[in-house]
Amino acid sequence: MKEVLYDIPVNDIFDNPCECVICAMKKKLDDDEVAFAMGPSYMEDDIRLTTDEIGFCAHHIKMMYHFENRLGLGLILQSHMNKTIQNIEKLQKKGRTSGGRLFSKNTASALYQYTEEQTRSCFLCNRIKNIFKRYLITTFYLYDKDDNFRKKFRNCQGFCVEHYGLLYEMAPSYLSHSVLEDFTADLNKIFLDNFKRMQEEVSWFVDKFDYRNADKPWGTSKDALQRALTKTNGVVSIETET
């Protein structure tokens, strides 16, 4: 079966200026998957069985709350919490038994392991993980095969630290040696040029608090802190000043 490529959404994301196009990919997937979870899907039995068992991470449950379908979220939480109660009651009855197998180094209680899994598992993270990887693979494919996309790549505003490292690490698995050299050179230049640009904007933001610069124009630095958080930490949801 032919592997799926997402050339249209990846091209669209690269068409829109942002401080990290890979963060923008993740945000699109977040928004799409939350809309899926809060749409009619939560009434489907197979979906509900899965969400009852594994739940959602704090990041996605917060997004679901702000989606403004409070009844839908209430129904999801109602059945998920009921399932959690059933599982906890069973584990409480077993007492402080180990959740690990015989001769295993894992001696944590079964109850503790269950609560740890509940805080780490997420229905939407699981759905997003595979699609996000395909977005990245599509990026490598388009860089290799599409000259117009390669120009978009070279003209983008860069990446956050995490996703720069991720692209650097993944590239050898998806690009031939000759293309890999070009990609690595482009990636390194794009990242450093734009990270330095962002650092300069933050520096001017700081310098503007000096009374001697009070009447000088902000330039592009007025929202520098918000955009710098994307570069350093992959934060994309803070509203910028107008």
Buried (B, 14 or more C-beta within 10 A) or exposed (E): EEEEBBBEBBBEBBEEEBBBBBBBBBBBBBEBBBBBBBEEBBEEEEBBEBBBBBBBBEEBBEBBBEBEBEEBBEBBBEBBEEBBEEBBEEBEEEEEEBBBEEEEEEEEBBBEBBBEEBEEBBBBBEBBEEBBEBBBBBBBBBBBEBEEBBEBBEEBBBBBBBBBEBBBEBBEEBBEEEBBEBBBEBBEEBBEEBBEBBBBBBEBBEEBEEEEEEEEEBEBBBBBBBBBBBBBEBBBEEEEEE
